[in-house]
Amino acid sequence: MDKIEKIKILSKYALFDMENTDIPSSFMECVRDVCTPKGKMKVLKILQTSYCDKNCLYCMFRRDREKTERVFISPEELADVFMKMYERGIVKGLFLSSGVYKHPEFVSEKMIDTVIILRKKYGYRGYIHTKIMPGVSLQTVEEAVKWSDRVSVNLEAPNEKRLKAIAKGKSILNDMLLKIEKISKLLENYKRKDQITQIMVGTSDETDEELLRSAHYLYKKYKVKRVYYSAFFPVKDTPMENKPPTPKEREYRLYQADFLIKRYGFSPKEFTFINGFLPLDRDPKELWAEKNMDLFPIDVNSADFETLIRVPGIGPVTARKIIEYRKYRTIKDVEQLRKLGCNVKKAYKYIKLPQGYLFHQRM
């Protein structure tokens, strides 16, 4: 198999939600728009190999799944094709992941070799995201951080109990958190590098409360840049092929709540859970506000930043605009708020304007 075919197969498999798609017919189908520390860009998302010695119950790469096409691309081949794509303007960056093949150190060495070839042989200075394999040494983690712009240790589950239910042989407490902690310390010496993680949603009967508590801990303790939530979908010929897919609405609500934790200073205990789950039909910020009506309405002309961002319909950007705007003039009406970015239909119940103005008249 030539290296072009390898690239197409391994880039297809790198897209977790595209197990049933055909092999891409062109390089453009191998490229994805992703958010990076350097902004949004077109990235080649690819595996070093689809071979895997792990047997995670939900995964298309699991050792016992015969239908997965097993391919390995050498560091030289991958670096060569990537640079051709880069020089043609097809991609601006690389996201390199892999199955765990032979030994975590073996495949991690190949991944880091790919990155070093790009950096040293080709002089590539662009964006590279390297996934850290479970079970690798801390020395290997240090090498990955040295040569990459972003690294990730995917937890897959919110805690040890949930992970053991789907991925025997992996450990959050005895392996993954040690790597995340090490990366956190290493990143203190770099200004423009970061780490992220990914958690599967709906694979292990975990609750939203468990997921958000774990995310909150990672943000506070290790300064993880972002937690990604991936809704489970069943893959044929795996032990979980008959498990119902996780509703995308659940993933969406988790991202809303996660954003409130990361950007607004919320804690998981402030959310409304029903048997541990966020209601799918309600915005978590609006639910919080309704439970805390004693704090409202707030005066938009005097409230501080932390108070303003707690109002449904007002985010950090709008809050800053409001604070800057009122340095020079009083906010008197709805149109002023709209122009500042406020979602008035959401916010009107929770804010007040100067006395004598009838708020509802301009809705």
C-alpha positions as CSV (number, residue, x, y, z in Angstrom):
1,M,0.0,0.0,0.0
2,D,1.4,3.4,-1.0
3,K,1.7,6.3,1.5
4,I,-1.1,8.2,-0.1
5,E,-3.6,5.4,0.5
6,K,-2.3,5.1,4.1
7,I,-2.9,8.8,4.7
8,K,-6.5,8.5,3.4
9,I,-7.3,5.5,5.6
10,L,-5.6,6.8,8.7
11,S,-7.2,10.2,8.4
12,K,-10.6,8.6,8.0
13,Y,-10.2,6.6,11.1
14,A,-8.9,9.6,13.0
15,L,-12.4,11.1,12.7
16,F,-14.2,9.2,15.5
17,D,-17.7,9.7,14.2
18,M,-17.0,8.6,10.6
19,E,-16.5,4.8,11.0
20,N,-18.9,3.9,8.2
21,T,-17.6,6.4,5.6
22,D,-15.7,5.4,2.5
23,I,-12.0,6.1,2.1
24,P,-11.6,9.8,1.2
25,S,-11.2,10.4,-2.6
26,S,-9.0,13.5,-2.1
27,F,-6.8,15.2,0.4
28,M,-9.5,17.8,1.0
29,E,-11.6,15.1,2.6
30,C,-8.8,14.4,5.1
31,V,-8.8,18.0,6.4
32,R,-10.9,19.4,9.3
33,D,-11.4,23.0,10.6
34,V,-10.4,23.0,14.3
35,C,-9.9,25.5,17.0
36,T,-6.2,25.8,18.1
37,P,-4.2,28.0,20.4
38,K,-3.3,29.9,17.1
39,G,-6.9,30.3,16.0
40,K,-9.2,28.3,13.8
41,M,-7.3,26.5,11.0
42,K,-7.4,23.6,8.6
43,V,-5.7,20.6,10.1
44,L,-4.8,17.1,8.9
45,K,-6.2,14.9,11.6
46,I,-4.6,11.5,11.4
47,L,-3.4,8.3,13.2
48,Q,0.1,7.0,13.1
49,T,-1.4,3.6,13.1
50,S,-4.8,1.9,13.4
51,Y,-3.3,-1.1,15.0
52,C,-4.2,-1.3,18.7
53,D,-3.4,-3.7,21.6
54,K,-6.1,-2.2,23.8
55,N,-9.6,-3.7,23.9
56,C,-11.9,-0.8,25.0
57,L,-15.5,-1.9,24.7
58,Y,-16.8,1.0,22.5
59,C,-13.8,1.6,20.3
60,M,-13.5,0.9,16.5
61,F,-9.8,0.3,17.0
62,R,-10.1,-2.4,19.7
63,R,-7.8,-5.4,19.4
64,D,-10.6,-7.9,18.8
65,R,-12.4,-6.0,16.0
66,E,-11.7,-7.7,12.8
67,K,-13.4,-5.2,10.5
68,T,-10.9,-2.4,11.3
69,E,-8.4,-2.1,8.5
70,R,-4.9,-2.1,10.1
71,V,-2.4,0.3,8.7
72,F,0.9,1.8,9.9
73,I,2.6,4.8,8.3
74,S,6.2,5.5,9.0
75,P,7.3,8.9,10.4
76,E,9.2,9.7,7.1
77,E,6.1,8.9,5.0
78,L,3.7,10.9,7.1
79,A,6.1,13.9,7.3
80,D,6.7,13.9,3.6
81,V,3.0,13.9,2.6
82,F,2.0,16.4,5.3
83,M,4.6,18.9,4.0
84,K,3.4,18.5,0.5
85,M,-0.2,19.3,1.7
86,Y,1.2,22.2,3.7
87,E,3.1,23.7,0.8
88,R,0.1,23.4,-1.4
89,G,-2.0,25.3,1.2
90,I,-4.3,22.4,1.8
91,V,-3.5,22.3,5.6
92,K,-2.0,24.7,8.2
93,G,-1.5,22.2,11.0
94,L,-1.4,18.6,12.2
95,F,-3.3,16.6,14.8
96,L,-1.5,13.3,15.4
97,S,-3.1,10.5,17.3
98,S,-2.7,6.7,17.2
99,G,-3.7,3.3,18.4
100,V,-1.6,1.8,21.1
101,Y,0.5,-0.6,19.1
102,K,3.1,-3.1,20.4
103,H,4.0,-0.9,23.4
104,P,3.0,2.7,24.3
105,E,6.6,3.7,24.1
106,F,7.0,2.3,20.6
107,V,4.1,4.1,19.0
108,S,4.9,7.3,21.0
109,E,8.4,7.2,19.7
110,K,7.1,7.0,16.1
111,M,4.7,9.9,16.7
112,I,7.5,12.1,18.2
113,D,9.8,11.1,15.4
114,T,7.2,12.3,12.9
115,V,7.1,15.7,14.7
116,I,10.9,16.0,14.9
117,I,11.3,15.3,11.2
118,L,8.8,18.0,10.5
119,R,10.5,20.5,12.8
120,K,14.2,19.7,12.0
121,K,14.3,18.3,8.4
122,Y,11.6,20.5,6.9
123,G,11.8,23.5,9.2
124,Y,8.1,23.4,9.9
125,R,7.1,25.9,12.6
126,G,3.3,25.5,12.4
127,Y,0.8,24.0,14.7
128,I,1.1,20.4,15.9
129,H,-1.2,18.6,18.4
130,T,0.2,15.3,19.7
131,K,-1.9,12.9,21.6
132,I,-0.2,11.3,24.7
133,M,-0.6,7.5,24.7
134,P,-1.7,5.8,28.0
135,G,1.2,4.0,29.7
136,V,4.1,6.1,28.4
137,S,6.9,7.4,30.6
138,L,7.1,10.9,31.9
139,Q,10.3,11.4,29.8
140,T,8.3,10.7,26.7
141,V,5.6,13.1,27.8
142,E,8.3,15.8,28.2
143,E,9.5,15.1,24.6
144,A,6.0,15.4,23.2
145,V,5.5,18.8,25.0
146,K,8.8,20.0,23.8
147,W,8.0,19.6,20.1
148,S,4.3,20.2,20.1
149,D,2.0,23.2,20.4
150,R,-0.7,21.2,22.1
151,V,-0.9,17.8,23.8
152,S,-3.8,15.8,25.0
153,V,-4.3,12.9,27.5
154,N,-7.8,11.6,26.8
155,L,-9.5,10.5,30.0
156,E,-12.4,8.8,28.2
157,A,-14.4,8.6,31.4
158,P,-15.0,11.0,34.4
159,N,-13.4,8.7,37.0
160,E,-11.6,5.5,37.7
161,K,-14.8,3.4,38.3
162,R,-16.3,4.5,35.0
163,L,-13.1,4.0,33.0
164,K,-12.7,0.4,34.3
165,A,-16.1,-0.4,33.1
166,I,-15.2,0.3,29.5
167,A,-11.4,0.1,29.3
168,K,-9.6,-2.5,31.4
169,G,-5.9,-2.0,31.6
170,K,-6.2,1.8,31.7
171,S,-6.1,4.0,34.8
172,I,-7.0,7.6,35.5
173,L,-5.5,7.7,39.0
174,N,-2.3,5.7,38.4
175,D,-1.5,6.9,34.9
176,M,-3.5,9.6,33.1
177,L,-3.6,12.1,36.0
178,L,0.1,11.7,36.5
179,K,0.6,12.7,32.9
180,I,-1.8,15.6,33.1
181,E,0.0,16.9,36.2
182,K,3.4,16.5,34.6
183,I,2.2,18.4,31.5
184,S,0.8,21.1,33.7
185,K,4.1,21.7,35.3
186,L,6.0,21.6,32.0
187,L,3.7,24.1,30.4
188,E,4.7,26.7,33.1
189,N,7.8,27.1,31.0
190,Y,5.9,27.7,27.7
191,K,3.7,30.7,27.0
192,R,1.9,29.5,23.8
193,K,1.4,25.8,24.5
194,D,-1.5,24.0,26.3
195,Q,-3.2,20.7,27.0
196,I,-6.7,19.5,26.5
197,T,-8.6,16.2,27.2
198,Q,-11.6,14.3,25.8
199,I,-14.3,12.4,27.7
200,M,-16.8,10.0,26.1
201,V,-20.5,10.7,27.0
202,G,-22.8,7.8,27.5
203,T,-20.4,4.9,27.4
204,S,-20.3,3.9,31.1
205,D,-23.6,5.0,32.6
206,E,-21.8,8.1,34.0
207,T,-23.9,11.1,35.0
208,D,-23.6,14.7,33.8
209,E,-22.8,15.6,37.4
210,E,-19.8,13.3,37.4
211,L,-18.6,14.6,34.1
212,L,-18.8,18.3,35.2
213,R,-17.2,17.6,38.5
214,S,-14.2,16.1,36.7
215,A,-14.0,18.9,34.3
216,H,-14.1,21.5,37.1
217,Y,-11.3,19.7,38.9
218,L,-9.1,19.6,35.7
219,Y,-9.6,23.3,35.1
220,K,-8.9,24.3,38.7
221,K,-6.1,21.9,39.5
222,Y,-4.2,21.5,36.3
223,K,-5.2,24.5,34.2
224,V,-6.4,22.2,31.4
225,K,-7.3,24.4,28.4
226,R,-10.5,22.6,27.4
227,V,-12.5,19.5,28.0
228,Y,-14.1,18.0,24.9
229,Y,-17.3,15.9,25.2
230,S,-17.9,13.2,22.6
231,A,-21.4,11.7,22.4
232,F,-21.2,7.9,22.2
233,F,-22.3,6.2,19.0
234,P,-22.4,2.4,18.7
235,V,-19.8,0.8,16.4
236,K,-20.6,-2.5,14.7
237,D,-18.7,-5.6,15.9
238,T,-17.9,-4.2,19.3
239,P,-19.4,-5.3,22.7
240,M,-21.4,-2.0,22.8
241,E,-22.9,-2.2,19.3
242,N,-26.4,-2.5,20.6
243,K,-26.2,0.3,23.1
244,P,-28.3,3.3,22.1
245,P,-26.4,6.4,20.9
246,T,-26.1,9.3,23.3
247,P,-28.4,12.2,22.2
248,K,-26.5,15.1,20.8
249,E,-28.7,17.4,23.0
250,R,-26.9,15.9,26.0
251,E,-23.5,16.8,24.6
252,Y,-24.8,20.3,23.8
253,R,-26.0,20.9,27.4
254,L,-22.7,19.6,28.8
255,Y,-20.8,22.1,26.6
256,Q,-23.1,24.9,27.9
257,A,-22.5,24.0,31.5
258,D,-18.8,23.5,30.9
259,F,-18.6,27.0,29.4
260,L,-20.3,28.4,32.6
261,I,-17.6,26.6,34.7
262,K,-14.7,27.7,32.5
263,R,-15.7,31.2,31.6
264,Y,-18.3,32.3,34.2
265,G,-16.9,30.9,37.4
266,F,-19.8,28.5,38.1
267,S,-19.3,25.3,40.1
268,P,-21.0,22.0,39.4
269,K,-23.1,22.2,42.6
270,E,-24.8,25.3,41.2
271,F,-26.5,23.4,38.3
272,T,-29.9,21.8,38.3
273,F,-29.6,18.1,37.9
274,I,-32.4,15.5,37.7
275,N,-31.0,12.2,39.0
276,G,-27.6,13.5,38.1
277,F,-28.4,14.7,34.6
278,L,-28.9,18.2,33.1
279,P,-32.4,18.7,31.7
280,L,-32.2,18.5,27.9
281,D,-34.9,21.0,27.3
282,R,-33.5,23.9,29.4
283,D,-30.5,26.2,29.3
284,P,-28.5,25.5,32.5
285,K,-27.8,29.2,33.1
286,E,-31.5,30.1,32.9
287,L,-32.3,27.3,35.3
288,W,-29.7,28.7,37.8
289,A,-31.2,32.2,37.5
290,E,-34.7,30.9,38.1
291,K,-33.6,29.2,41.2
292,N,-31.9,32.4,42.5
293,M,-34.5,35.0,41.8
294,D,-33.7,36.6,45.1
295,L,-30.5,37.9,43.5
296,F,-32.4,39.7,40.7
297,P,-33.2,42.1,39.1
298,I,-29.8,43.7,38.9
299,D,-29.0,47.2,37.9
300,V,-27.1,47.1,34.6
301,N,-25.7,50.6,35.3
302,S,-24.0,49.6,38.5
303,A,-23.5,45.8,38.6
304,D,-19.9,44.5,38.4
305,F,-18.6,42.1,35.8
306,E,-19.1,38.9,37.9
307,T,-22.7,39.9,38.5
308,L,-23.5,40.8,34.9
309,I,-22.2,37.5,33.5
310,R,-24.6,35.6,35.7
311,V,-27.6,37.2,33.8
312,P,-29.0,35.0,31.1
313,G,-28.4,36.7,27.8
314,I,-25.3,38.5,28.9
315,G,-21.9,36.8,28.3
316,P,-18.3,38.0,29.1
317,V,-18.0,40.0,25.9
318,T,-21.3,41.8,26.4
319,A,-20.6,42.4,30.1
320,R,-17.3,44.1,29.2
321,K,-19.0,46.3,26.6
322,I,-21.7,47.3,29.1
323,I,-19.1,48.3,31.7
324,E,-17.1,50.3,29.1
325,Y,-20.3,52.0,27.7
326,R,-21.6,53.1,31.0
327,K,-18.4,55.0,31.8
328,Y,-19.6,57.7,29.4
329,R,-23.4,57.4,29.4
330,T,-26.3,55.8,31.3
331,I,-28.0,52.8,29.8
332,K,-31.6,53.8,29.6
333,D,-33.3,51.5,27.1
334,V,-33.5,48.1,25.5
335,E,-32.0,49.3,22.2
336,Q,-28.8,50.3,23.9
337,L,-28.5,46.8,25.4
338,R,-29.2,45.1,22.1
339,K,-26.5,47.1,20.4
340,L,-24.1,46.0,23.1
341,G,-24.9,42.4,22.3
342,C,-27.4,41.6,25.1
343,N,-30.1,39.0,24.3
344,V,-32.9,41.1,25.8
345,K,-35.5,38.4,25.5
346,K,-33.5,36.2,27.9
347,A,-32.3,39.0,30.1
348,Y,-35.3,41.2,30.7
349,K,-36.6,39.3,33.7
350,Y,-33.3,39.6,35.5
351,I,-32.2,43.3,35.0
352,K,-33.6,46.7,35.7
353,L,-33.2,50.1,34.0
354,P,-33.5,53.6,35.4
355,Q,-36.8,54.4,37.2
356,G,-39.5,55.6,34.9
357,Y,-38.6,53.5,31.9
358,L,-41.2,50.8,31.1
359,F,-39.0,47.9,30.0
360,H,-41.7,45.8,28.3
361,Q,-42.7,48.6,26.0
362,R,-39.7,48.1,23.7
363,M,-39.6,44.3,23.7
